């Protein structure tokens, strides 16, 4: 579904990590299409 889309997440705390991990583990997105950032 999202395999060809780029995904960015601002705020990669516990919830962000869970969301991104779920996307990758389910095969919905590829790791190379994901960017995460945090303010610290």
Secondary structure, 3 states (H helix, E strand, C coil): CCCCCCEEEECCCHHHHHHHHHHHHCCCCCHHHEEEECCC
